[in-house]
Structure formats: C-alpha cells, structure tokens
Amino acid sequence: MEQMLSKFDAFGESLSAVREDVNSMKPDLHAVKEDVAVLKSAVRTNGQDIRSLKEAVQGNTEAIHAMQNDLKNINQRLEVVEAKS
C-alpha cells in the first residue's frame, strides 16, 4: 500500500509539472492562434489580389496582341506605299 501511495505521489507531482508546463504554454498558443488568423486573412486578400491582377494581365495581353496585329497591318500598308513611290 505504501508503494502504491508513493507511486501515486510521484504521479501527482509529475502531473502537476505537466499542468504547469501546459499552463505556461497557453499564452504562446493564444498568440500563435492570433498570428494564424492574421495570416489566413492576408492569404485570402492576396489570393483575391492575384486573381484581379491575373485578369488585368490577360486583358493587357489581349490588347498587346491587337496592337501588334494593327502594327503589322500598318507596316504592310507602309511597305505598299513605299513600293509605289
């Protein structure tokens, strides 16, 4: 019986030490949770920004291709005019 009580005392002391360690980590865990929430928000915002920028780049790419075609047509007409001169 004494051995069991001794082991329970040792277990109780170990349990108290674990409880103290867990309690000491709670503020850090809370700070990490807050940081994760901020990062999630930033990732969502960045994702939306990236999608918007992608759409803008696609629109600009189409405009550039149209301008390149216009320049090719202008260049061809200029070559025709120069050839007649």
C-alpha positions as CSV (number, residue, x, y, z in Angstrom):
1,M,0.0,0.0,0.0
2,E,2.9,2.3,0.9
3,Q,4.5,1.7,-2.5
4,M,1.2,2.5,-4.3
5,L,0.9,5.7,-2.3
6,S,4.4,6.6,-3.1
7,K,3.8,5.9,-6.8
8,F,0.6,8.0,-6.7
9,D,2.5,10.8,-5.1
10,A,5.2,10.7,-7.8
11,F,2.5,10.5,-10.4
12,G,0.7,13.5,-8.9
13,E,4.0,15.5,-8.8
14,S,4.6,14.7,-12.5
15,L,1.0,15.6,-13.3
16,S,1.5,18.9,-11.6
17,A,4.7,19.6,-13.6
18,V,2.9,18.8,-16.8
19,R,0.0,21.0,-15.8
20,E,2.4,23.9,-15.1
21,D,4.1,23.3,-18.5
22,V,0.8,23.4,-20.3
23,N,-0.4,26.5,-18.4
24,S,2.9,28.2,-19.3
25,M,2.3,27.4,-23.0
26,K,-1.2,28.8,-23.1
27,P,-0.3,32.4,-23.8
28,D,2.1,31.4,-26.6
29,L,-0.6,29.1,-28.1
30,H,-3.1,32.0,-28.0
31,A,-0.5,34.3,-29.7
32,V,0.1,31.6,-32.4
33,K,-3.7,31.3,-33.0
34,E,-3.9,35.0,-33.4
35,D,-1.0,35.0,-35.8
36,V,-2.5,32.2,-37.9
37,A,-5.8,34.1,-38.1
38,V,-4.0,37.2,-39.4
39,L,-2.0,35.1,-41.9
40,K,-5.2,33.4,-43.1
41,S,-6.8,36.8,-43.7
42,A,-3.7,38.0,-45.6
43,V,-3.6,34.9,-47.7
44,R,-7.3,35.4,-48.7
45,T,-6.6,39.0,-49.6
46,N,-3.5,38.2,-51.6
47,G,-5.4,35.5,-53.4
48,Q,-8.1,38.0,-54.4
49,D,-5.4,40.5,-55.5
50,I,-3.6,37.8,-57.5
51,R,-6.8,36.9,-59.3
52,S,-7.5,40.5,-60.1
53,L,-4.0,41.0,-61.4
54,K,-4.2,37.9,-63.5
55,E,-7.4,39.2,-65.1
56,A,-5.7,42.6,-65.7
57,V,-2.7,40.9,-67.3
58,Q,-4.9,38.8,-69.5
59,G,-6.7,41.9,-70.7
60,N,-3.4,43.7,-71.3
61,T,-2.1,40.7,-73.2
62,E,-5.1,40.7,-75.5
63,A,-4.7,44.4,-76.0
64,I,-1.0,44.0,-76.9
65,H,-1.8,41.3,-79.4
66,A,-4.4,43.5,-81.0
67,M,-1.8,46.4,-81.2
68,Q,0.8,44.0,-82.7
69,N,-1.7,43.0,-85.4
70,D,-2.5,46.7,-86.0
71,L,1.2,47.5,-86.3
72,K,1.7,44.6,-88.7
73,N,-1.1,45.9,-90.9
74,I,0.2,49.4,-90.8
75,N,3.7,48.1,-91.7
76,Q,2.3,46.1,-94.6
77,R,0.4,49.2,-95.9
78,L,3.5,51.4,-95.4
79,E,5.6,48.9,-97.5
80,V,3.0,49.0,-100.2
81,V,3.1,52.8,-100.2
82,E,6.9,52.9,-100.2
83,A,7.0,50.4,-103.1
84,K,4.7,52.7,-105.2
85,S,7.0,55.6,-104.5
